[in-house]
Amino acid sequence: MVIVYESKTGFTKRYAEMLAAKASLPAFRVQERSKIDPDQEILFLGWMKVGKIQGLSKMRKHNVIAVCGSGTAAIAEPSPEVVIRRNKIEGVPFFYLRGGCHPLSEIKGIDKFMLSLFIKMLKSRKDQDEKTKESISIIENGFDGVEAENLGPVTEWLSAR
């Protein structure tokens, strides 16, 4: 088994490296997939954008046996069931890992533009609950939720195999 990951800002990469060290498995970036035998079992990690696990579509011809999606929310958003359906991974173990995001001031290009619009929308809500306030703070100030204990369910799954 090998670990393959897609990371844009480094949070998912950190999880892949932690998991590789803990499980004594090699880790490859999606861009290195040509080095992997298509029959090799793969534990895939990718960052999520609107419930879509980035990089996973590039691994469709490979033997992906489990998938981890990372995002900034405390729990998978949308729900794990929606993530599974949206990514066509029914029947494959799915694990959510809380990742992080850089402060808005450090983000560039279209991502900064889109997040700025999203912040405006969130701030304009009259009914701001704690979840909305947390989302605003995370986007404006950044957040790092990468913690080794978040890998617990994944390592338990690996141990049970």
C-alpha positions as CSV (number, residue, x, y, z in Angstrom):
1,M,0.0,0.0,0.0
2,V,1.1,3.6,-0.7
3,I,-0.2,7.0,0.2
4,V,-1.0,9.4,-2.6
5,Y,-2.1,13.0,-1.9
6,E,-3.1,16.3,-3.4
7,S,-2.3,19.4,-1.4
8,K,-2.6,23.0,-2.4
9,T,-1.6,24.9,0.7
10,G,0.4,22.2,2.6
11,F,-2.2,21.0,5.2
12,T,-3.1,17.8,3.4
13,K,0.6,17.2,2.7
14,R,1.3,17.3,6.4
15,Y,-1.3,14.7,7.1
16,A,0.1,12.5,4.3
17,E,3.6,12.8,5.8
18,M,2.4,12.1,9.3
19,L,0.4,9.1,8.1
20,A,3.3,7.8,6.0
21,A,5.7,8.0,9.0
22,K,3.2,6.4,11.4
23,A,2.2,3.6,9.0
24,S,5.7,3.1,7.4
25,L,4.2,3.7,4.0
26,P,5.7,5.6,1.1
27,A,3.9,8.8,0.1
28,F,3.6,10.3,-3.4
29,R,2.1,13.5,-4.8
30,V,-0.6,12.9,-7.4
31,Q,1.8,14.4,-9.9
32,E,4.1,11.4,-9.2
33,R,1.4,8.8,-9.9
34,S,3.3,7.4,-12.9
35,K,5.8,5.9,-10.4
36,I,3.0,3.8,-8.9
37,D,1.8,0.4,-10.3
38,P,-1.9,0.8,-11.2
39,D,-2.6,-2.3,-9.1
40,Q,-0.9,-1.0,-6.0
41,E,-3.4,-0.3,-3.1
42,I,-3.7,3.4,-2.5
43,L,-4.8,5.4,0.5
44,F,-5.7,8.7,-1.1
45,L,-5.7,12.1,0.7
46,G,-7.0,15.3,-1.0
47,W,-8.2,18.7,0.0
48,M,-11.9,19.5,-0.4
49,K,-13.5,22.3,-2.3
50,V,-17.3,22.4,-2.1
51,G,-17.3,18.7,-1.2
52,K,-15.1,17.7,-4.2
53,I,-11.9,15.9,-3.2
54,Q,-9.2,17.5,-5.3
55,G,-6.9,15.2,-7.2
56,L,-9.1,12.1,-6.8
57,S,-10.3,12.1,-10.4
58,K,-6.7,11.7,-11.6
59,M,-6.5,8.5,-9.6
60,R,-9.5,6.7,-11.2
61,K,-7.4,4.2,-13.1
62,H,-5.5,3.3,-9.9
63,N,-6.5,1.0,-7.0
64,V,-7.8,3.5,-4.5
65,I,-9.0,1.5,-1.4
66,A,-9.7,4.4,1.0
67,V,-10.0,8.2,0.8
68,C,-9.4,11.0,3.2
69,G,-10.7,14.5,2.5
70,S,-9.4,17.5,4.4
71,G,-11.2,20.8,5.0
72,T,-11.3,23.7,7.4
73,A,-14.6,22.8,9.1
74,A,-14.8,20.7,12.3
75,I,-16.9,18.1,10.5
76,A,-17.2,17.3,6.8
77,E,-19.2,19.9,4.8
78,P,-21.2,18.9,3.0
79,S,-22.0,15.8,5.0
80,P,-19.9,12.7,4.5
81,E,-22.7,11.0,2.6
82,V,-22.8,13.9,0.1
83,V,-19.0,13.9,-0.2
84,I,-19.1,10.2,-0.9
85,R,-21.8,10.6,-3.5
86,R,-20.3,13.7,-5.1
87,N,-16.9,11.9,-5.5
88,K,-18.3,8.6,-6.6
89,I,-16.6,6.7,-3.8
90,E,-19.5,4.5,-2.6
91,G,-18.2,1.4,-0.9
92,V,-14.8,2.9,-0.2
93,P,-13.9,3.9,3.4
94,F,-14.0,7.7,3.7
95,F,-12.3,9.7,6.4
96,Y,-12.6,13.4,7.1
97,L,-9.5,15.3,8.4
98,R,-9.7,18.8,9.7
99,G,-7.0,20.7,7.8
100,G,-6.7,24.5,7.7
101,C,-6.5,27.6,5.7
102,H,-4.1,30.5,5.3
103,P,-5.2,34.0,6.3
104,L,-7.1,35.8,3.5
105,S,-4.2,38.4,3.4
106,E,-1.9,35.6,2.2
107,I,-4.2,34.1,-0.4
108,K,-3.8,35.1,-4.1
109,G,-5.7,35.2,-7.3
110,I,-9.2,33.8,-7.9
111,D,-9.2,32.1,-4.5
112,K,-8.7,35.4,-2.7
113,F,-11.5,36.9,-4.9
114,M,-13.9,34.1,-4.2
115,L,-13.2,34.0,-0.5
116,S,-13.6,37.8,-0.3
117,L,-17.1,37.5,-1.8
118,F,-17.9,34.7,0.5
119,I,-16.8,36.7,3.6
120,K,-19.0,39.7,2.4
121,M,-22.0,37.3,2.1
122,L,-21.4,35.8,5.5
123,K,-20.9,39.2,7.2
124,S,-24.1,40.5,5.6
125,R,-26.2,37.8,7.3
126,K,-28.4,39.2,10.0
127,D,-28.7,35.9,11.7
128,Q,-25.0,35.1,12.3
129,D,-24.7,32.0,14.5
130,E,-21.5,30.7,16.1
131,K,-20.7,28.6,13.0
132,T,-20.9,31.6,10.7
133,K,-18.7,33.7,13.0
134,E,-16.2,30.9,13.2
135,S,-16.1,30.7,9.4
136,I,-15.5,34.4,9.1
137,S,-12.7,34.2,11.6
138,I,-11.0,31.2,9.9
139,I,-11.0,32.9,6.5
140,E,-9.8,36.2,7.8
141,N,-7.2,35.0,10.2
142,G,-6.3,31.5,9.0
143,F,-6.5,28.3,10.9
144,D,-4.4,25.2,11.4
145,G,-6.3,22.2,12.6
146,V,-3.8,19.6,11.5
147,E,-3.2,17.3,14.5
148,A,-1.9,13.7,14.7
149,E,-4.9,12.6,16.7
150,N,-7.2,13.4,13.8
151,L,-5.6,10.4,12.0
152,G,-6.9,8.0,14.7
153,P,-9.8,6.6,12.6
154,V,-7.5,6.1,9.6
155,T,-4.7,4.4,11.6
156,E,-7.4,2.2,13.3
157,W,-8.7,1.2,9.8
158,L,-5.1,0.5,8.6
159,S,-4.4,-1.7,11.7
160,A,-7.6,-3.7,11.3
161,R,-6.7,-4.7,7.7
